[in-house]
């Protein structure tokens, strides 16, 4: 057996990755750290922070201490809700530009990542290429890299299929379904976040077998809740991007109930700050743009309930939802995609409102506040061991 076969060396292609401090980075960071703990040599090709992206150098340094090598590539210009009003977004969507372009927002990043991968492979060979989606165009780039390097390709779906569409409406000229089918046919192994997602994949794509799809939970260690004696109820809302129009009904409810304290985590336009100032919510609402895994644990531990956005424009990542529900924290899912977001989760502490209006949010929030934090779920680490074992089978190829 050659030295190349003996070394377990993996190239991960993920657009979102630290030092960008955002909810979209949690899944890729967890997968990379897990493989490093299982004694894989991990190299990650990811996008460098953009002008408006929050960063956390300590998070990136922590991953590098685990032996993870990072190669940052210049990012592409992606349409951001932080730079558009919701009215303009709806108009753009109606005329199919730019939110329904011929290719998705990240397609131009593919050529850059291909060049970087070939340069890195000349220095050190890889046994496996792992693409982390969304976006699907980045996973497609990982498949092309694997084909050029002559090694197997694996795919990690960090979001549920029902929620993938909010990332980009079309994928390099293909529909979402055909792109997924193409990637799944090429994948040596596929990982998802839940049993329901695995069952859905097996039903929709007959090219897959039961052993080719694994479940990788977010994390096994859950935060212990902290006790506060001020009598206030603390809520936390996490999303990649926050549109002011979507959270206005929530802010109106907080404004009327002086005992609520809300933490909003994610990128937001300047209009959100202006609204908080005009409504004098500075003592009740706090907005933070950056997010890391440790910060998320602190917010979960210090909150009495959590909120999640599930719309076509703003959606809380699955890794955050799994973390919240796993900690036993009551959850309110808001938006037209809310039923799909929580369909496979235990529903005894979950509320749903598909209407984003002040009366609907107020009613759902009152139900949420009646719920109590439950016992954390104990996650089975056998999923993580199976994930590593399956990827390790590349040594036998």
Secondary structure, 3 states (H helix, E strand, C coil): CCHHHHCCEEEEECCCCCCECCHHHHHHHHHHHHHHHCCCEEEEEEECCCCCCCECHHHHHHHHHCCCEEEEECCCCCCCHHHCCHHHHHHHHHCCCCCCCCCCCCCCHHHHHHHHHHHHHHHCCCCEEEEEECCHHHHHHHHHHHHHHCCEEEEEECCCHHHHHHCCCCECCECHHHHHHHHHHHCCEEEECCHHHHHHHHHHCCCCCHHHEEECCCCCCCCCCCCCCCCCEEEEEEEEEECHHHHHHHHHHHHHCCCEEEEEEEEECHHHHHHHHHCCCCCCEEEECCCCHHHHHHHHHCCCEEEEEECCCCECCHHHHHHHHHCCCCEEEECCCHHHHCCCCCHHHEEEECCCCHHHHHHHHHHHHHCCCCCCCCCCCHHHHHHHHHHHHHHHC
